[in-house]
Amino acid sequence: MSNFREALESISESPCSEHPGFSAALACTRCGTFICAFCASSSAGLCFRCLHAAPELAPRRARLAASLVDGAALVLPSLLLGVLRCLALPGEDAMQAPAIYIPAVFVLLVQANLIRGTGASLGKRLLGICVVRSDGRPAEVWRIALLRNALPMALCGYCVWFGLVDALFIVGEERRCLHDWVAGTRVMKAP
């Protein structure tokens, strides 16, 4: 108990890093720098440096690996079910059965639930990256599902070259694919 009191006293005796005339009320939730009550109320408990620090962009390799993981999670269960159906019923076309697509729908629902909470699909969570809006705020599920995923897939159905053009945009300085520009999003390292 005395350690807790000593910690509180040391905080209250320390000056704020941004407002030297004020005593600290608490420590920054990210870096531990002492901040005053004004800083804490106006910046969600972050010091000035942490509040305005730009998050680091996700590496291109991590984005590719996350995309491959998400694609495998979507396709492999249905493919496995189709192969098992072919082995069980050799005379029928496996991909004509609606039951083959049930795992894909389940995976899409799970992915939507993951995205809703953190802005990161299964692959992005595994690789420590997430999707945010271009201004840094959390991206909405509809923005990610429709503008970043469904629209590019639909356009690839009409023009196969769109997928290549979309992917080539990632070589730019901002590491944003064409679908990121359309959706107003960027992929960052997860906090």
Secondary structure, 3 states (H helix, E strand, C coil): CHHHHHHHHHHHHCECCCCCCCECCEECCCCCCEECHHHHHHCCCCCHHHHCCCCCECCHHHHHHHHHHHHHHHHHHHHHHHHHHHHHCCCCCHHHCHHHHHHHHHHHHHHHHHHHHHCCCHHHHHHCEEEEECCCCECCHHHHHHHHHHHHHHHHHHCCHHHHHHHHHHHCCCCCCHHHHHHCEEEEECC
